[in-house]
C-alpha cells in the first residue's frame, strides 16, 4: 500500500487535491482510502437516528453497517493520543492511502499544498518528510514542485514514492 500525507494551511486546497487524487486513482480501478484529521469534534450520525440514540446512551463503540456501507464510531477522551498505525492498519485493503493533515507525524512522506494568497510560511521548512510542494507560486524551492492542476504527475509521484 502506498501511503502519503497531504498537509497545508487552512484553505490551501488540501481537500480539493485529495478529492481529485481519489477520483484519478479510482478511475484507474485502484482502491483508495483517505484518513482525514479533524481538529474538532464531529458527528457522522444525527439526532433521531437509532445509531445516535445508541451512541448517546453511552456506547463506547457503535458500528453502523448495511450492504453498501460500514461506519465505526468510537468515543474518545480529549487527551487520547491518535494511534495512527492502527488506523492505517484498518485501511490495509487499500492500494493507495492518503492522510489529510497529520503534519506532525514523522513516519509518512508528505505533499505540501500551498496557495500564495494565504500569505503563510511554507510548512516544508519546519515539517519532516515533505517531498513535494503543490503550489501556485513561481518561486524556486529545494524540493520538487508541481501545480494544483497536474493531477496525473502528482499521482505518479505518489505511486513512485
C-alpha positions as CSV (number, residue, x, y, z in Angstrom):
1,X,0.0,0.0,0.0
2,X,1.3,3.4,-1.0
3,X,0.8,5.9,1.9
4,X,1.2,9.7,1.6
5,X,0.2,12.6,3.7
6,X,-1.2,15.8,2.3
7,X,-0.6,18.8,4.5
8,X,-1.1,22.6,4.3
9,X,-2.6,25.6,5.9
10,X,-6.3,26.0,6.2
11,X,-7.9,26.9,2.8
12,X,-4.8,25.9,0.8
13,X,-6.7,23.3,-1.3
14,X,-5.8,20.1,0.6
15,X,-9.3,18.6,0.4
16,X,-9.7,19.6,-3.3
17,X,-6.4,18.0,-4.1
18,X,-7.2,14.8,-2.1
19,X,-10.6,14.6,-3.9
20,X,-9.0,15.0,-7.3
21,X,-6.4,12.3,-6.5
22,X,-9.1,9.9,-5.2
23,X,-11.1,10.5,-8.4
24,X,-8.0,9.9,-10.5
25,X,-6.8,6.8,-8.8
26,X,-10.4,5.4,-8.7
27,X,-10.6,5.9,-12.5
28,X,-7.6,3.5,-12.7
29,X,-9.6,1.0,-10.6
30,X,-7.3,1.4,-7.6
31,X,-8.7,1.1,-4.1
32,X,-8.1,4.4,-2.4
33,X,-8.5,5.2,1.3
34,X,-8.5,8.6,3.0
35,X,-7.8,9.3,6.6
36,X,-8.9,12.9,7.4
37,X,-7.7,14.6,10.6
38,X,-10.2,16.8,12.2
39,X,-9.3,19.4,14.8
40,X,-12.7,19.4,16.3
41,X,-15.5,17.1,17.4
42,X,-17.6,15.8,14.6
43,X,-20.7,13.6,14.1
44,X,-21.4,11.2,11.3
45,X,-24.8,10.3,12.7
46,X,-27.5,12.7,13.7
47,X,-30.3,13.2,16.3
48,X,-33.4,11.0,15.9
49,X,-31.4,8.1,14.3
50,X,-31.1,4.8,16.1
51,X,-27.3,4.9,15.9
52,X,-27.3,8.4,17.5
53,X,-29.5,7.2,20.3
54,X,-27.3,4.2,21.0
55,X,-24.1,6.2,21.0
56,X,-25.6,8.9,23.2
57,X,-26.7,6.2,25.7
58,X,-23.1,5.5,26.4
59,X,-21.8,3.0,23.9
60,X,-18.0,3.1,23.6
61,X,-18.2,1.8,20.0
62,X,-21.2,2.0,17.6
63,X,-20.9,0.2,14.3
64,X,-23.4,1.0,11.6
65,X,-23.5,-1.4,8.7
66,X,-25.5,-2.0,5.5
67,X,-24.8,-4.0,2.4
68,X,-23.3,-0.8,0.9
69,X,-21.5,1.0,3.8
70,X,-19.8,0.5,7.2
71,X,-19.0,3.1,9.8
72,X,-17.5,2.7,13.2
73,X,-17.8,5.4,15.8
74,X,-15.5,5.2,18.8
75,X,-15.9,7.6,21.7
76,X,-12.5,9.0,22.8
77,X,-11.3,11.2,25.6
78,X,-9.9,14.6,24.6
79,X,-6.5,13.6,25.8
80,X,-6.2,10.3,23.9
81,X,-3.3,10.2,21.5
82,X,-4.2,9.2,18.0
83,X,-2.8,5.7,17.2
84,X,-2.2,6.4,13.6
85,X,-0.6,3.0,13.0
86,X,-3.8,1.2,14.0
87,X,-5.9,3.5,11.8
88,X,-3.6,2.9,8.9
89,X,-3.9,-0.9,9.6
90,X,-7.7,-0.6,9.4
91,X,-7.1,0.5,5.7
92,X,-4.8,-2.3,4.7
93,X,-7.1,-3.4,1.9
94,X,-6.4,-0.1,0.1
95,X,-3.8,0.2,-2.6
96,X,-3.4,3.9,-2.0
97,X,-3.9,5.6,1.4
98,X,-4.0,9.4,1.6
99,X,-3.8,11.0,5.0
100,X,-5.1,14.6,5.1
101,X,-3.4,16.5,7.9
102,X,-1.1,14.8,10.4
103,X,1.8,17.2,9.6
104,X,3.4,16.3,13.0
105,X,3.7,12.6,12.0
106,X,7.3,11.9,11.0
107,X,6.7,8.4,9.7
108,X,5.0,9.2,6.4
109,X,6.1,11.1,3.3
110,X,4.2,14.2,2.7
111,X,2.9,16.6,0.0
112,X,2.5,20.2,1.0
113,X,-0.3,22.1,-0.6
114,X,0.3,25.9,-0.7
115,X,-1.5,28.9,-2.1
116,X,0.4,32.3,-2.2
117,X,-2.9,34.2,-1.4
118,X,-2.8,32.8,2.1
119,X,0.5,34.6,2.8
120,X,1.8,31.9,5.1
121,X,5.2,30.4,5.7
122,X,6.0,27.2,3.8
123,X,5.5,24.1,6.1
124,X,8.3,22.1,4.4
125,X,10.8,24.4,6.2
126,X,9.8,23.0,9.6
127,X,8.0,19.7,8.8
128,X,9.8,16.5,8.2
129,X,9.4,14.3,5.1
130,X,7.8,16.9,2.8
131,X,8.9,15.6,-0.6
132,X,6.6,17.5,-3.0
133,X,5.2,21.1,-3.0
134,X,2.0,21.7,-4.8
135,X,1.7,25.5,-5.3
136,X,0.6,28.3,-7.4
137,X,3.8,30.4,-6.8
138,X,6.7,30.7,-9.2
139,X,9.5,30.7,-6.6
140,X,12.4,28.4,-6.5
141,X,12.2,25.7,-3.8
142,X,14.6,23.0,-2.7
143,X,12.2,20.2,-3.4
144,X,10.1,19.0,-6.4
145,X,7.3,21.5,-7.3
146,X,4.1,20.9,-9.2
147,X,0.9,22.9,-9.7
148,X,-2.6,22.1,-8.4
149,X,-3.8,21.0,-11.8
150,X,-1.1,18.5,-12.5
151,X,-3.0,15.6,-11.0
152,X,-1.5,12.8,-13.2
153,X,2.0,13.9,-12.3
154,X,1.1,14.2,-8.6
155,X,-0.4,10.7,-8.8
156,X,2.7,9.4,-10.5
157,X,4.9,11.0,-7.7
158,X,2.8,9.1,-5.1
159,X,3.0,5.8,-7.0
160,X,6.7,6.1,-7.5
161,X,7.4,7.1,-3.8
